[in-house]
Amino acid sequence: MRNASALSRFVATMIATGVVLGGCGQPSNSPASGAGSSGAGSYDAGSSEAGSFEAGSADTPLTASQAGAANGDGMPVAAGSAANTRIGSTIDPAGLPGGAIYRNPANGRNEIIVKDTSNIAVLIGDSQSEPSFGWPRQGLAAAGYNVFFCGRGGTGYVASNGLTGNYIDALQRGDWKLPYGTPPLVVIEGGGNDAARGASNAQIVANAERLIASIQQRYPAARVLMVGTLARGAHYGGGRRSEVDTLLGQVADRHGLTFVSAGDWLTRYNLTGSMADGVHLNRQGHAALGAVFGQRLESMGLHYADPGMLAGLSR
């Protein structure tokens, strides 16, 4: 009960100070006008809604169909859309508007221009992270980050949802586009869908290894944080979900990465009564767990204010 009482006080404090995200799509938080400011925002690179990437000029971002019809290079397009707007390597990315897709000559991949990546946390995740009010987003916002989300519900290290690939495959084939530049933090959350669909330990480990290698190659100066699988705990019916959480912790340890276990959080923080279904939290539960995650980031020195996070990073 002591944990629950402390959690309630922290949630109340966050709400009172306006730290908990109210949702995506706030114009003041677009990279063109507010990324890198003290206000935390959220940008979606894998949303199912065209134009849902809240990055671009002060004008409304182009939908997928509008982007396909655009003739000019550098026009902002919806992240994750099928648009083919591309910028050649002779273009200076510093002069492109936020939300433009830039063909990075260093790696040959299309990336999204975010005007200031200095306080961006790239979040790769599943349905725990996809909602604008998801607890991983809320925790990162509380820790001072603007969140750039790459992911979709129903995906994981191995799992795909039929519309997009698993984490590593979706990134490699361009289903989701990463931001151009050097964000200080990359967060990989998930494992629940892998647990639910019977992915083996070997499959999960192999794809996690591929993903880590790809992220470290793309952002060699960034900190990489792995967040485990939300579950009830091994002694309270967590089952395979808690097992996958432990497995991911072992992968992170082998790579020297920071790991946040969530394999018993539903019971540890008395949130089994705050479920929208058997797997996902309701909004109140997301806010409560977002507070927990934010506290954990701060206690681990991973909040944005930590000067060590930015040492050696270039925008």
TAWO-V49518 format. One line per field, one symbol per residue. phi: phi as a letter, one per 20 degrees, with the letter a starting at -180 (. if undefined). burial: 1 if it has 24 or more other C-alpha atoms within 12 Angstrom, else 0. A space follows every 50 residues. Layout:
phi = ???
burial = ???
This chain:
phi = .fffffffffffffffemeffeqfnegfdfgfcbfneffecbcddcfedf nefecqfffffffgffffefdefnffcffneefdfcdffeefffeefgnf edefffcmdfcdfdfbefcededdadffdfffdgffffffffendeddec rbfndafdfcdndbefgfffffengddeffocffbcdddqofffffdmff gffffffffffgffffffcfeefddddfefbeogecnflfffffgfffff fgffemefcdfcfcffegdldfeddebfcdeeffffffffffffffgffe mdfffffffefnedf
burial = 00000011011001000011111111111111111110111111111101 11111110011111001000001111111111111110000010011111 11110000111111111111111111111111111111111111111111 11111111110001111111110111111111111111111111110010 10111011111100110110011111111111110001011111111111 11000011111111111111110010001111111111111111111000 011100001100001
